[in-house]
Amino acid sequence: MGQFGLDHLWANADLVQQAVAVLLVIMSAMSWYVIALKSWTLARLQKAAAAARADFWQTRSVAEGMETLGGDDNPFRLLAQAGLDCSQHHRHHEGTLGGAMGRSEWLLSGLRASIDESASKLQSGMSILASVSSTAPFVGLFGTVWGIYHALVAIGLAGQASLDKVAGPVGEALIMTALGLAVAIPAALGYNALVRGNKTLVAKLNRFGYDLHAYFLTGTRVGETGGTPAPERLKAVPVAKV
């Protein structure tokens, strides 16, 4: 039995089995790349969420607050920019068709569009993990079935059907199924973990958008009262001058 293994399987595999093995390697590489990239992105955006919750509201203007949120690849910065743009656009177009929609509805529409766009970007690449996790076991199973078929044909032609002659080639062919599972399981676990992370981040985006909506309408965050700026309140000039 010592002569059987991955090296022996590859050396004696035909073109179909080799193609299946290469496909599984490619699928594994793609899934791990997506998992690593999306995990790094989520970790970076979680820090951005913390900054949006604390640092942003300690500044004296929206423009100054956006500087604490990093570059244009930060969805929280894009959300604040969308709120600022909508606020200025509505103020400058009051009395026209462009300003016919109420200020609250106009702001809500712009903020929602920004959140939806950011959520869509977060989902990019997730289809790769879903596809790998659902198809890799069957790709491996196909390689196993193909290998068992050819192993049995070779054994039949050799006229040696004893257990020790059958078990080796058949067991070797089953390696393809194991490889398929080894590719699919990390992809499935990574997909589930990233989906949970994306949902958490979108929830934080919604909360930040809710605070921005309230601020651009009233000059205060949700839950703040009184005329004196609170420690976490955005210390800006009145909304009409933002």
For each residue, the residues with C-beta under 8 A, 3 or more apart:
1: 4 167 168
2:
3: 8 168
4: 1 8 9 168 169 171 172
5: 8 9 172
6: 9 10 175
7: 10 11
8: 3 4 5 11 12 172
9: 4 5 6 12 13 17 147 172 173 175
10: 6 7 13 18 21
11: 7 8
12: 8 9
13: 9 10 17 18 21 147
14: 17 18 150
15: 18 19
16: 19 20 143 146
17: 9 13 14 20 21 143 146 147 176
18: 10 13 14 15 21 22
19: 15 16 22 23
20: 16 17 23 24 139 140 142 143 146 176
21: 10 13 17 18 24 25 143 176 179
22: 18 19 25 26
23: 19 20 26 27 139
24: 20 21 27 28 136 139 140 143 176 179 180 183
25: 21 22 28 29
26: 22 23 29 30
27: 23 24 30 31 132 135 136 139 183 187
28: 24 25 31 32 132 136 182 183 186
29: 25 26 32 33
30: 26 27 33 34 128 132
31: 27 28 34 35 128 129 132 133 183 186 187 190
32: 28 29 35 36 186
33: 29 30 36 37
34: 30 31 37 38 125 126 128 129 190
35: 31 32 38 39 129 186 187 190 194
36: 32 33 39 40
37: 33 34 40 41 125
38: 34 35 41 42 125 126 190 194 197
39: 35 36 42 43 194 197
40: 36 37 43 44
41: 37 38 44 45 122
42: 38 39 45 46 194 197 198 201
43: 39 40 46 47
44: 40 41 47 48
45: 41 42 48 49 74 75 201
46: 42 43 49 50 201
47: 43 44 50 51
48: 44 45 51 52 69 70 74 75 76 77
49: 45 46 52 53 76 201 204 205 208
50: 46 47 53 54
51: 47 48 54 55 56 68 69 70 76
52: 48 49 55 56 69 76 80 204 208
53: 49 50 56 57 204 208
54: 50 51 57 58 232
55: 51 52 58 59 65 68
56: 51 52 53 59 65 66 68 69 76 80 234
57: 53 54 65 211 221 232 233 234
58: 54 55 231 232
59: 55 56 64 65 67 68 234 235
60: 64 234 235 236
61: 64 65 234 235 236 237 242
62: 65 66 80 83 84 234 236 242
63: 66 67 84
64: 59 60 61 67 68
65: 55 56 57 59 61 62 68 69 80 234
66: 56 62 63 69 77 80 81 84
67: 59 63 64
68: 51 55 56 59 64 65
69: 48 51 52 56 65 66 74 76 77 80
70: 48 51 73 74 77
71: 74 77
72: 77 78
73: 70
74: 45 48 69 70 71 77 78
75: 45 48 78 79 114 115 118 121 201 205
76: 48 49 51 52 56 69 79 80 205 208
77: 48 66 69 70 71 72 74 80 81
78: 72 74 75 81 82 114 117 118
79: 75 76 82 83 111 114 115 118 205 208 209 212
80: 52 56 62 65 66 69 76 77 83 84 208 212
81: 66 77 78 84 85 114
82: 78 79 85 86 110 111 113 114
83: 62 79 80 86 87 107 110 111 114 209 212 213 215 216
84: 62 63 66 80 81 87 88 216 242
85: 81 82 88 89 110
86: 82 83 89 90 106 107 109 110 111 216
87: 83 84 90 91 103 107 216 239 242
88: 84 85 91 92 242
89: 85 86 92 93 98 106
90: 86 87 93 94 99 101 103 106 107
91: 87 88 94 240
92: 88 89
93: 89 90 96 98 99
94: 90 91 99
95: 99
96: 93 99 100
97: 100
98: 89 93
99: 90 93 94 95 96 106
100: 96 97
101: 90 105 106 109
102: 105 106
103: 87 90 106 107 217
104: 107 108 213 217
105: 101 102 108 109
106: 86 89 90 99 101 102 103 109 110
107: 83 86 87 90 103 104 110 111 212 213 216 217
108: 104 105 111 112 213
109: 86 101 105 106 112 113
110: 82 83 85 86 106 107 113 114
111: 79 82 83 86 107 108 114 115 209 212 213
112: 108 109 115 116 209
113: 82 109 110 116 117
114: 75 78 79 81 82 83 110 111 117 118 209
115: 75 79 111 112 118 119 202 205 206 209
116: 112 113 119 120
117: 78 113 114 120 121
118: 75 78 79 114 115 121 122 202 205
119: 115 116 122 123 198 202 205
120: 116 117 123 124
121: 75 117 118 124
122: 41 118 119 198 201 202
123: 119 120 126 198
124: 120 121
125: 34 37 38 128 129
126: 34 38 123 129 130 191 194 195 198
127: 130 131
128: 30 31 34 125 131 132
129: 31 34 35 125 126 132 133 187 188 190 191 194
130: 126 127 133 134 191
131: 127 128 134 135
132: 27 28 30 31 128 129 135 136 183 184 187
133: 31 129 130 136 184 185 187 188 191
134: 130 131 184
135: 27 131 132 138 139 184
136: 24 27 28 132 133 139 140 180 181 183 184 187
137: 140 141 177 180 181 184
138: 135 141 142 180
139: 20 23 24 27 135 136 142 143 180
140: 20 24 136 137 143 144 176 177 178 179 180 181 183
141: 137 138 144 145 176 177 180
142: 20 138 139 145 146 176
143: 16 17 20 21 24 139 140 146 147 173 176 177 179 180
144: 140 141 147 148 173 174 175 176 177
145: 141 142 148 149
146: 16 17 20 142 143 149 150 173
147: 9 13 17 143 144 150 151 169 172 173 176
148: 144 145 151 152 169 170 173 174
149: 145 146 152 153
150: 14 146 147 153 154
151: 147 148 154 155 166 169 170 172 173
152: 148 149 155 156 166 169 170
153: 149 150 156 157
154: 150 151 157 158 169
155: 151 152 158 160 161 165 166 169
156: 152 153 159 161
157: 153 154
158: 154 155 165
159: 156
160: 155 165
161: 155 156 165 166
162: 165 166
163: 166 167
164: 167 168
165: 155 158 160 161 162 168 169
166: 151 152 155 161 162 163 169 170
167: 1 163 164 170 171
168: 1 3 4 164 165 171 172
169: 4 147 148 151 152 154 155 165 166 172 173
170: 148 151 152 166 167 173 174
171: 4 167 168 174 175
172: 4 5 8 9 147 151 168 169 175
173: 9 143 144 146 147 148 151 169 170 176
174: 144 148 170 171 177 178
175: 6 9 144 171 172 178 179
176: 17 20 21 24 140 141 142 143 144 147 173 179 180
177: 137 140 141 143 144 174 180 181
178: 140 174 175 181 182
179: 21 24 140 143 175 176 182 183
180: 24 136 137 138 139 140 141 143 176 177 183 184
181: 136 137 140 177 178 184 185
182: 28 178 179 185 186
183: 24 27 28 31 132 136 140 179 180 186 187
184: 132 133 134 135 136 137 180 181 187 188
185: 133 181 182 188 189
186: 28 31 32 35 182 183 189 190
187: 27 31 35 129 132 133 136 183 184 190 191
188: 129 133 184 185 191 192
189: 185 186 192 193
190: 31 34 35 38 129 186 187 193 194
191: 126 129 130 133 187 188 194 195
192: 188 189 195 196
193: 189 190 196 197
194: 35 38 39 42 126 129 190 191 197 198
195: 126 191 192 198 199
196: 192 193 199 200
197: 38 39 42 193 194 200 201
198: 42 119 122 123 126 194 195 201 202
199: 195 196 202 203
200: 196 197 203 204
201: 42 45 46 49 75 122 197 198 204 205
202: 115 118 119 122 198 199 205 206
203: 199 200 206 207
204: 49 52 53 200 201 207 208
205: 49 75 76 79 115 118 119 201 202 208 209
206: 115 202 203 209 210
207: 203 204 210 211
208: 49 52 53 76 79 80 204 205 211 212
209: 79 83 111 112 114 115 205 206 212 213
210: 206 207 213 214 222
211: 57 207 208 214 215 221 222
212: 79 80 83 107 111 208 209 215 216
213: 83 104 107 108 111 209 210 216 217
214: 210 211 217 218 220 221 222
215: 83 211 212 218 219 220 221 234 239
216: 83 84 86 87 107 212 213 239 242
217: 103 104 107 213 214 239
218: 214 215 239
219: 215 236 238 239
220: 214 215 224 225 230 233
221: 57 211 214 215 224 230 232 233 234
222: 210 211 214
223:
224: 220 221 230 233
225: 220
226: 230
227:
228:
229: 233 235
230: 220 221 224 226 233
231: 58
232: 54 57 58 221
233: 57 220 221 224 229 230
234: 56 57 59 60 61 62 65 215 221
235: 59 60 61 229
236: 60 61 62 219 242
237: 61 241 242
238: 219 241 242
239: 87 215 216 217 218 219 242
240: 91
241: 237 238
242: 61 62 84 87 88 216 236 237 238 239
